[in-house]
Amino acid sequence: MAVPYAEFARNELDDLPLDRAVLAAFADSVRPDDAGLVAELGCGPGRVTAHLRNLGLNIFGVDLSPVMIDLAREAYPDLRFEVGSMDALDLADGALAGIVSWYSLIHTPPQEIPSYFDEFRRVLAPGGYLLLGFFESEGGPVVEFDHKVAPAYRWPIDELAGLAHAAEFTEVGRMLREPREGERHRRGHLLMRGTL
């Protein structure tokens, strides 16, 4: 599914002004600190990594799929991409100024989410920023749905924010976007900050 997904998603941000605004808010939050390195975890074919680089961030991408990483390297040869798992990162404690998980945690079974947040907290510098993009459950409970790449989950925004808070992240802001034509689900975005 990697090649068709990469082609499908290549220019999707062009038509998503609210999503671009959330990414810009994240970049604006991280940049003033000039705190260094940012990672997109679950970067897929690299389009969001490249977008954030164009917004001035020192960013690299990590994905579990070697095929996705090959596609990202081919499309953006000037950027760094690595094969790796979001819950076991080859990074020192506090190595990152920011983390973006843009529709990548959606494939994680709910019971495993706390361990991912713990790993994000470990590699994020004190006061660093975390941006989550996900499918929101529109007032319902966590629910599994059929995604083009792999099974995925829709989350109530308050519940996901609560799990992040339990891992010592503080909410900075949130945005919900209703589905556009051709989309099935509401989109949720959470901007969080690690405790200082």
N, C-alpha and C positions, 0 to 999 in steps of 0.2 A: 504493500500500500504506500510505501514511502514516495515513490516517483510520482504517482497520480496526486497524492496529497500535496507534495511540494509545488506541483504545477497549479493546483487548485488555489493554494493559499498565497502564491507568490506576490500578488498585488492587492490583497484584500484590505490592507490598511488604507489604501487610497480612498475607499468609499466609507470609511468608518471614522468620522470626525470626533465622536465622543471617545472612542478607544484611543485615538491619537492624543487627545487632550489628557487622558489619564497617564499615558506614557510620558508626555511632556511634563506633567506635574511630578512624576517620579524623578525624571532627569533633573528638573529644576530643584528638587529637594536634595538630591545627592550632590550635584555639581558645586554649590557654594562651599561645601565642606572641603572640596578638593581632596577628598579622603582616599582616592585611589580606585582600586579595581572593583568592577561590578561583574556579576555573572548572570546570564540567563540560563536557568536550569530547566531542562526539557526543551531545548532550543529548536528542535526539529530542523527544518531546512535553513534556518538562520535569518529569516526576514526581520524578526523583531530585534535580534541582536544588531543587525545592520542599521535598522531605524534608530535605535538608541545610540549607536556610535555616531550617526549623523546629527544627533542632538547633543553631542559633545562628551559622551561618556567613554571611559576607558573600560571596554567591555569585552568579554569572551563568552562562548556558548558551550554548554555541556548537554549531551543527550545519550541515552542508553543505546540507541540504534546506530551501529556503525554505518549503515546505508544513509541515514539522515545526516550524519556528520560528513560523509563523503559529498553529499549533495550541497551541504552548507559550504564546505571548503571550495567546491567547484564554483558556486555562485558568488562567493565573497572571499576570494583568495587572500585578501589583505587582512582578514580577521582570523582570530584564533578560535578553533573549535576542538573539543576533546570528547572522546567517548568516556562516559562515566555515569554513575547512578546518583540521583539526587539525595538519597538517604545514606550515602557513604562516599562523601566527597574527598578527593585527594588534595585537601587544602588545610593549612594551619588554622588553629583557632584564631578568630578575629581577622581573617585575611581579607574580607570583603567589605566594601563601603555600601554595597547594595546588592540585592537579589531580586530578580524577576522570575516569577513562575507563571508564565502566560499560557493558561489552558493546558498545563502539564500535570498538575496535581489531580486533575479530573479523573485520571486513570488509576488513581491509588485507592485501594479499598478503604472505606471509612475507618476501620479499626487501626490502620497503619498511619494515618495522617499525623497523630501526635509525634511519632518518631521522626517524621520528615521535618516537622517544625523544630524539634530539638536539634536536628542536624543544621537546619538553616540558622538557628540561634548560635550554634557553636562557631560557625565559620563567619558570622557577621560581626563586624567591629561594634563596640558599644555605641549606641545611637545610630547605627546603620539602618537603612530602609529596606523594606520588603514590599513588593507589589505582587498581588495575586490577581489573576484573571481566571474566571471559572463560569460554569453554567449555574444559574440560580434556580432554586426550586419553587419560586413563586408562592411562598407561604406554606408549602408542604414539607414533609420530612426529606431526609437524604433519600434519593431514589436513583437506581441504576437505569441507564438507557443505552440504546444501541448507537454507538459512535462509529464513524467511518473507519477509524484506525484501530480501536480496541474498545471493549466495554468501558463506560465512563459513568460518572456520578454527578448529579445535580445537588447542590448544597443550599440550605437556608443560609442567608448571608450572616445572620446573627450567630448561628451555631459555628460556622467556620471562623468568624471573628473571635468567638469564645475560645476555641481550641488554640488559636494563635495567641490570645491573651494568656492562656495557661502556660504557654512556652515563653512568657515574658516579652511579648510584643504589645505595644500600645497602638490603638487605632488612631490614625491621622485623618483619614477620610474614606468615603465609600461612594461608589456610583453604581446605579442599576440602569441598564439599558434594555428597553423592550425589543423583542425580535424584529428585525427588518424583514422585508419580503424575502422568502426563501430560507429564513432561519426558523428553527423550531422552538428555541428556548430563550428565556430572558438571560442576559449577561450580567454577571456581578464582578465588581472590582473593589479590592481592598488595598489601601495604602497603610502600611504598618511601620512602626519604628521600634527597634530593639531598645531595651532599657539602657540607660547610661551607666 
